[in-house]
Amino acid sequence: MTRAAAALALALRAFAVSPAPPAAVPAVRFLSPGEGDAVLGRTEIALEASPPEGARILKIEIYADDRLIATLLDPPWSHVWDAGDTLKARTLRARAFASDGTTFSHKVTTRAIAGVQRAAVTLVEVYCTVRNAQGRYVTDLRQTEFTVLESNRPQEIAVFSAERKPAHLALVLDTSNSMRQDGRIEVAREAAAGFVEALEPGDTAALIVFDNAPRLLVPRSGDRAGITRAIQALEPAGGTALYDALAAAAELLRPVEGRKAIILLSDGRDESVDGLGPGSLRTFEEARDAVLASEVAVYAVAIGEKLAEEMDVTQRRTLGEILTTLSEGSGGRAYFVKKASQLKPSYRSIGDELRHQYLLGYYPPAEPAGRADGWREIRVKVARPRLKVAARSGYFAR
């Protein structure tokens, strides 16, 4: 090569444009558990996700052995999953959906260890609200100011949080014939739709309606628009299968981990369409036990002029007593309104309460005291005077 050619080559090399770094490849990846890990009981699934350039992650679905166990809508991309009592091989798959329409996935397989079972010690989670004498929420309590008693025995609090956690809800709406009165169904649709629109990222909800029988209209999801459309299409007809609807909602939420609640709207007692008998196959006691066994809080909104006086079909309890017992025993509240126009404030109050809850977790004693049927009473106390605590009354040991 001549000197001139060599100089030209050096000059061209000096002015050459460096190749652009390769664009980040969109991906979703399991951080934990990893390939070949063993999983047992409550297991934290953690993911990281990289969207395509100029796009964002809309949601990530997590599957265990091809069964959808969680839909995540916002980071951090994590979920607590019950892997079961035995160390068997499981296949976990994450599928990410990006705003540009692309999807991408990752899969890990955990390993099996034969003959190993989980010890029968499960964290008991108690969500509670605390109010002062004026009814305002108290949000600055420390862990040391709480005492949790199981069957009157103090328990060591192992988990404490005052941060708002995602809520998993079942909206249970009465669509019986009596909801035609005074435009109740129109106001109920509007109030329930407003409640759904106010749900926060990470929250999920299902829609169950009941007349002669309960029906699951929308499975549990974060699809607020889909739930709202289903609510707006509701029309009243038939009787009032209240207890069957509560039991169905409790069963739906029973396997769900974390904070969960039934939001019930009803304007009548459990009765058949002709008013001559019960509307449900289940009794009040069976519905109550289903709620307590599922460890779900009930927030009941009841419309009626004389709920404190009107008796149920068995003539044993007033309607007000029934809803108060179901709600307060589960850690929720009952709201009694005389006019449909008062529904919206009641729904807002429920949403407000769900945003002001403490989480207390403890490991129960190896030989807990309690009833023969496995019921364990829970009481939560706070050290500061003149404060009122609302929490579930207990749980059934499994």
Disulfide bonds with the S-S distance in Angstrom:
none
